[in-house]
Every structure is written in structure tokens, then in C-alpha cells.
Amino acid sequence: MHKIFVTAVGAISCAGSGADEFWEGINVQAAVRPDELKLPVDIPQNIENRVARRMDRFSRLTMSASKQVLDEELIVQEQLDHNRIGTVFTTGYGPLVSNLALSNQIVSGGVDMVSPTVFASTVYNSGIGHVCLSLKLKGASTILTGSNAVAYASDLLKSGKADAILCGGVEEYCQELLESFQQQAYVTKDENDLCRPLDRNRSGTRMTEGAAALLLETESVLVCSPERIVCEVVGYASLIGKGYLGKDRADADSKLFSRVMDMALKHASISPSVIDGILMAAGGGRYTDKAEAQAIHEVFGQRAASIPVSSIKGATGETLGASFMLNVAAGALAIAKGSMPLTAGCTEPDAALELDIVHHEPRLGDYEYILVNGYDVNGCLHSVILGTVRR
């Protein structure tokens, strides 16, 4: 069985952009207050102006996160073959702003008034299309909706269809979508925190935006550049649920969470006893946080109360199609740094959950295996297991 490694991490979020700033941002207890939240977030200026002018915001987010982990210099330096570098990204709503702009043009002036530039930006793969053109990547490429990009990319690598894959998730800010979510009961009205995952006083989630990118490579990297390895992708699984769990329904099913975690453990061929930490999908929902906690008890039994668990959504907010990949990015950095990030916004851990919630400060430790959970707007649940590479 081929081993798959994460060799670079990139992120754009309201907690910070770039691996270092992102890690620092998710480890601040106060994080970003709602009245300080800036949407849309600032996109790093790492794209040439002549290239950026041809892109909408969705594509710029995709490109910027991608260039944090892969550029022409790295390709040349590591002697990577452009024909063997793939791109796999996932999203929830895709280039929604461009699609709304196209609809408005049709309504106001008819199809003859549609801008070709806007039309070209409405397809879901427009972002990775720009990435492939800019970096001359010619490997396997696809855009997924509500799926596990790490799992799909890893399967491609194991099948020999690529040597490296740029893997990520992206969701752009859309005012109309944000206003729609703000009317929902499961969106918090908390004036002090973005959200309070796993907290006794949690009151729902809050929508933001973001992007994350990982560079996945096969075990050949062990020979040529072992120093670039961040962690190993040990196992993964996905499961179709019963709708978006961020809605915080009272009927949130712990069995779905437990099943996807169990599937990932079986795929990795490891025992629940070796998991050293869990990055939860928890976003501050009264019911969904509880359902995920119950699932952890179902899978890990008596160990559940002693495994360090965290959630980063108190720092990043709910980034929809990017949330799972941001969680995986945080998990990869946690493995590399030997530290579980704190749960921003959680000042009074909910004792009823019976979990060891990392909430006051990051927790240093020897984390050999970390389980990462996520869910998305299409109803899918995901788990990925990341591991330390012993050199």
C-alpha cells in the first residue's frame, strides 16, 4: 500500500492566512469578536496583478491558497513533473457571486447582455482552472461538492495517476447567502464570540468564508525531500448523512458520527486505542456538538473522556465547503508542532459532554495519531486520520 504524505499547508480564514498566521490565530482564546469580523477576509497578495484581474473572488481564494503550498520554484527545485501534479478541491456553493451576477444580467438585459467574463467564472472548476493554467499543472483534476478532497486525492495518488496533488477546499463570502443564514435559528446571535464550540453556553454557529490547501505526495518524497513532510495521511472515510448538521437539529444522529470515525479507523488499520487527539467538527450547536461527543464515547469507550479534543470554529467560524479542509490543515499543523490547538470561544466546557476539551491554552504532547472530523452543507460527514512520520 502506497503511503501518502502532507508536505505543505496553506490557509485563508478570519483567523489568519498562511500556515504560521493561521496556527497562531486558532490558538487565541478570544479570537475574533463578531464586531471585529471583517468579511470578506483579506486575500494574501501572492498573485500577479495581470493574473488576478482575470479572476473572480472564488478563483482568487483558490489560487492564493494554492500558491501558499505550491509554486513554480518548488516544482523546479523538487524536479516535479507538471504532467503528474493533480488538483482536487471541494466546495459547497462554488462561485456563487458570479452565478448571481450572471442571473442578474439575464434578468435585467437578457442573454445578449451576459458578460463572457462573468459566464466563464460561473463554472465550479473555474478556480482550479486558473491554478492549472498559472502553474502549468496537467495532472488529474476535479472539483468536488460536499466531498472529502483528501480521500479522493489520496486514492488518485495510490492508483498511480499522480505523483503529487494540490488538495483543498474553498468557500467565498456572499452577502446574500450570509443574510439568508443569519435568519436561521441555528446561527448564533452571540455578541462576544464567533461561536462557542463545546461550551456550556453555546448557542449556534456563525458563517464566514475561507480556503485551505494541502500538497499531498507519494512516498517518493521520503527519498528526495523527507524534510518537507508535515505528516502522513493514514486513513479516511466519508458518509452521506441526513442533511447539513450545522442546522443543529434536535434529531442529530450520533450513530452517523460514530460510523464514519469507525470506518476511518478500519481504513487506517489502527485501533481506537492509539488515537492521541481529536479535532472535532463541532461548531457550537446545542445538539450537533452533543451528538458528536456521544459518538466519540461510542467509538472510544472509556478512553473518550481522556482524549484531548478541540474545535477551531470559534476562531474561523463556519466556512461551509472549506471547513473540513481547514480542520485537516489544523490537524496537520498539530501533528507537526506536537500541540493540540485550543477551542477558541469555549470558556466553560460543557461537563455533560464528558470530554477532555482543550480550552484554556494549546496542549503540548506526543501526538502520533490525530483524528479529524467534518461535515458539510451537502449532508456528508468526513473523517481523516493523520499520523506522525518517524524519521
N, C-alpha and C positions, 0 to 999 in steps of 0.2 A: 504494500500500500504506500503510495507517494505521500510524503509529508508536505504540508502547506504552511508557509510562514508569513507573518505580517512583518514587512521591512520598513514601513513608513506610515505615519499617521498625520492626517490633516483635519481641521475642523473650522467651521464658521458658525458662531452662535452668539446669543446675547451674553453668554458667559465669557466670551473671548474667542479669538481666531488664531490659528496656528497651534501646534501641539502644546507648546510651553504655556502660552497665554490661556488656552482652553483648560489645561490641567490646573493652573492657578485659579481660574475663575470658578471652577466647580468645587474648589476647596475653600471657599469663603462662606462662612455661615450666613452672613447677612445677604450675600449675593446681590442681585439687582432688585431694588424695590419697584413696585408697579409704576410709581410716579416718576421713576428714573428710566424706565424701559424705553429704549429707542427702537422703534420699528418704522421702516425696515432697518436691519442692522447694517453696519458699515462693512463693505466688502473690501478685503485687502487689495492694495494697488499692485498686484503682481501680474496684471495682464496689459500688454501693449495697447495704447490708445487706438491704434488703427484696427486692432483685432476686436477690442471691446465695443467699438462703435457698431459693429455688425450684430451684436448680441442683445437679447432682452435680458432682464434681470435673472430669470431662471437659468439661462445659459451662462451668465457671468458667475453665478454662485457655483455651478458645476465646474466651470473652468478654474476658478480661483482655488477651490478646494483641491482639485486635481493637481494643479501646479505646485501646491504645497508638498506633494509627495512624489511627483514625477516631472522632470523637465528634460530637455534635450541634453543638458550637461551630464545628468545621471545616466541617461541611455547610452551616451558615448563612452563615459567613464567605465561603466559596468559591461560594456560590449553587449548590450541587449539588442535583440533583433526586433525592429519595428513591426515586422510581419508576425511576430509571436507575442506581442503585447496586446491583450484584450481590454475591453471596458465593459463593466457591468454596474449599472446604477439602478436604484429603486426610488420611487416617488409615490405620493398619494394622489395629488391633484395635477401634477405636471405643470406646464407653462400656463397656468390659469389666467394670469393677467393678459397675456397675448391672446388667449382664446376669447376673453371678454371683450377685448379691443376689436377683434375681428367681428364678433357678433354685433357690436355697436355700429361698426362701419356698414355692415349689411343692412341693419335696421334703418339707419339714417340715410344711406345713399344707394343701397342696392349692391349687388355683387360686382358691378362695374367700378365701384368706388373702393374696393378692397385693396389695401396696400400689399404688394407682393412680399415685402419685407416682413410685415406682420404675419401674413399667411405662412411664410416659411418657418416662423418661430412657434407656431401653434402645435406642431407635432411633438410628441413626448420625447423623441430621441434627438431633438434639436441640440440640447446641451452637450451630450456626448459626441454628437456630430462635430461640433466646434472643437471639442477636445481632440478628437481623432485627426481632424484636419490640421490643427495647430501643431500637434506633436508628431504628426505623420504616423499614427498608430493604425495598423492594418490587421490586427488580430480579431478574434471573435468578439462581437459587440452586441449588446442588447440593453434595453431599458425595461425594467420590471415595474409593475404596480402592485403595491402591497405584498411584496415577497421578500425572501431572505437573500439578499445580494451576496452575502458571504458564502452561503451554501451553494448557490448557483455558480459563483466564480470558482469555488474550490472544486466542484465537480468537473468543471471545464479543465482546470489545471490537472486534475487526476487522470482525466481521459487523454491527456497529451495534446489537447487542442490549443494550448498556450503555454508559455514559459512564465509569464507574469500577467497579472490582471489588475487594472485600476478599478477598484471596487468602492461603491459609495451610495449615499442617499441624499436627496435634496428636496426641500420644500420652500417655496418662495412666499414672501409676505403678499397678501392680497387683502385690501381693505374690506371689500365686500364679504369675503369669506370670514374674516375676523369678526365683523359685525354680526354675521349670521351665528357664529359660535357664541358670541357674547350674550345672545338671547337665550341660550340653553341653560337649564338649571344646573348641569354638571360642571359649568365653568365658574370658578371661584370669583367672588367679589371682594376678596381679601385685599385690604389697602396696604398691608405691610410686607407681604411676600408674594412672589410669583405663584407659588403653590407650596403646600406643606406635606410632602410625601411622608407617610408612616407616622405622622404626628397625631396626637390625641385630638387636636382641634382642626384637623384637615377638613377642607370644605370644597374640594374640587380642583380641577386643573386650569391652566391658562395657556392659550395658544400663542405661539411665537413663530419663528422661522429658523432655518439653519441648513447646514450641509456638512457632510463628513466624507472623508475619503481614506481608503487604506490601499497600500500597494501589497498585493499578495504574490508570493513567488514560490516556486517549487524548491525541493531540497537541494537543487544545484547551487543555490545561494550559499549553502553550508560550506561548499568548497571554495567558491570565488570570493565571497564577501560576508563571512559569518558575523562580522562586527555590525552589520546593518540590521540584523534580526532583532525585532522587538519582542515577539512571542510566536507561539505556534497555534494554529487553528487545529484543535484536537477533535472536535465533534460538533454536530449541528443538527437541527431539526426544525420543521415548521408544521403548523396545524391550522386548518380552517376553523375558526370559531363561529360564534353567533352574533356577528356584528361588532362594531367598534367598541372595545372595552373601556375606552376613555369616557364613554357616556355614563359610566358609573351606575349601571342598573342594579337593582336590588337582587336580580337573579343571576348575577355574575357567578360563573361556574368554576370552582376551584379545580374540578376534575380536568378541565381543559389545560390549565396551567401545569398541573402535575404530570399530565400525559406528555406534553411537549418537552418538559425537562427530562422525564424518564427516557423519552425517545433519543434525546441528545446524548444522555449518558450511555445508552446502549450503542449508539453510533460511534461514540468515542471508545467503547470497550473499557470503561472505567467504572469503579464503584462509587456510589454517593459518598462513601466514607473519605474519599481523597479530595473532595471539593473544599477549598480553603476560604472562599468568599463568593458572594452572590451580588451582582448588580441587577437590581430589580427593575421591572417596567413601571413600578408604582409612580403615579402622577398626582397623588393627593385625593383620589376618590375614596369616599367613605366605604363603598362596597368592593371596588376592584382591588384596592390595596389589601383589604381583608382577605379576599379570595386568593390573591397571590400568596399571601402569608400562610393561609391554610394549606395551599398546595405545597409549599416548602416543607411544612410539617408532614404532609402525606408522603413526600419523596424521601425526606431525610430522617424522619422519625425522631428519636431522642436527641440527635445531633442538631436539629433545626434551631433550637434555642441558643446554641453556642457558635453558630457560623456567622461571622461578620457580614452584614448586609447593608447595602447603600442604594440610594436613588439620586440621580443627578438632575432630575427635573425641577427641583427647587431652584436650580441655578440656570437651567436652559429653557424652562417652560416646556410645553408640549409642542414639539416640532413636527408632529404628524409623520409624513413619509420619511423624514430624516431622523426620527427619534431613535429607532433601533440602531442605526449605524453610528449615531453619536454615542449611544450606550456602549457599542462594541469598541469604539475609539477610546472611550474612558477605560474600558476593561483592559485593552492592550497597554495603555499607559500605566494602569495599576499594576499589571504584571511586571512591566519594565522597571517601575520605580519601587516595587515592593511595598505598596501602600494602598489601602482601600480609601477611596475618596469619602469625604463626609457627606451627609444628607442635608444639603442646604435647606433651610426653612423648617427643619424638624428640631424644635427646641424642647418639646415634651413628648418623647417617644410613646406611642400607644402601647401600654403594658399588655392590653388584651391580645395583641398580635403575637406576643411571646417570642420575639426575635431579638437578636443582638444587633441593634441598629447603630451604625457608626454615625454619630450625630454632632458631637462636640468639636472634634478635630479629626483629621485623617489618621488612620491607624496603620502604623508600620508593621510589617510582618513578612514571613516567608510564604508568599502566595504562589504555590506551584500550579494550582488549577483554579480558575475563576469561571463561574457560570454567569452568562449574561442573558437576560430576558428582554422581550419586547413585544409590543402589539401595534397594529396599525389601523388606519381608517377603513381598510377593506375587510377587517374581521380576522386577519391571520395573527397567530401567535408564533413567536420565534424564540429559539434558544441557541446559543453558541457557547462552546467551552473552549477557553483559551488556556494555554499552558506555558510554563517557563521552559526555555531551552537551556539544558545543562551543557556547558562547554568544558 
